[in-house]
Amino acid sequence: QVQLVESGGGLVQPGGSLRLSCVVSGATVEYYTIGWFRQAPGKQRELVARITSTGSTDYLDSVKGRFTISGDNVKNVVYLQMNSLKPEDTAVYYCAAPLAGSWGQGTQVTVNA
């Protein structure tokens, strides 16, 4: 069973940075596509970024150039580096291994002056 645990969320001012971590157990990240999703109040969950088993990455248009997804195959962790944060980035962020049907519990990111 694949389990994912997120951490690293918090409150940050506009223009600030956060790094989210997703610790994966029960699977090796290099063999899975891992995605970071987010859901803001009253909005649908959306895919923010994903990294495939080959290392290729995709991003939501609104975060391109600001967010970077990366994986550490030794630590079995997937990161989401978020820079130049905006109030509209406020949401609960989840990591997931969709093909395994596994989701983390989420971590809150709030961007507010």
N, C-alpha and C positions, 0 to 999 in steps of 0.2 A: 504494500500500500504506500503510495506516494504521499508524503506530508510536506507542507510548506509553511514556514513561519516568517512573517514579515517583521521588520523593525526599522526604526530610523525616522519615523514621522515626527511631526511637531509643529510648533508655531514659528513662522519666519516672516520677516518683513518683505515687502515687494523688492525684487532685485536680489534677494538672498538665495542661498543654496541649501540643499539637503541631499543626503545620500541614503536611499532606501536599500535594505538588504533583505534577501529572501533565502533563507536556509532550507535546503531541500534534503529530505531523508527518504529512504526507500527507493531511490532511483539515482542514477548518475546524470547530472545536468547535461553532460556532453552528448547524451543520447536522446534528449528531449527538446522540444520547443517549449520555452518558458516565456510567458507573457506577463507584462504589468498592465493591469486594468485600473480604471478609477470610476468612481460613482459619486457625483455631487448630489446634494439634496434636490429631489424633484426631477432628476435627470436620469437617463438610461446609462447603464454601465458601458464604458467605451474602452477599446484597446488603445493603450498609450504607446507601448513598445513591445517588441518581441525579439527573441534571439533563437535561431534554429540550431539544430545539432551540427550544422556545418559552419556555424558562426555568423551567418548572415543576419542582418537586422532590418527591422521596419519600424517606422514611427508614425504616429498621428501627425498630420500636417502642422497642427498648432504648436507642437513641441519640438519640431525639427530645428536643429541648431542650438537647442537649449538643454535637451535631455540626452543622456547616453546610457544605453543598456550594455552590460558586460557580464561575463560569466567567469568564475574561478573554478576550474574543474578539479583542482586539488582540494579546495575547501568545500566544494559542492554548494556554492553560493552564487546567486544572480543579483547584480546590483542595478540600481537605477539612480544615476547621478543627475540631479535636477538643478540647473543654474538659471539665473535671471527669472526667478519665479514671479508669477503674476497672481493677482487675487482670483482670477478664473481658473487657476490650477488647484484651488481648494477642493478637496474631495477625500473620500476614503480610497486608499490605494491598495489593490490586491495583487498578489502574484498567483499565477496559475499554471498548471500543466494540463492544458485542455484535453489532450488526447488520453490522459490518464484520468480525467474527470476530477482532478484535485485542485482545490483552492485553499489559499491561506485565509486567516481570519480578518485581515485588513489592518491598515495603519492609517491614522488620520493625519492629513497634511492641511494646515491652515495657513494661508498667506494673507496677512492683514497688517496694516500699519498700526 
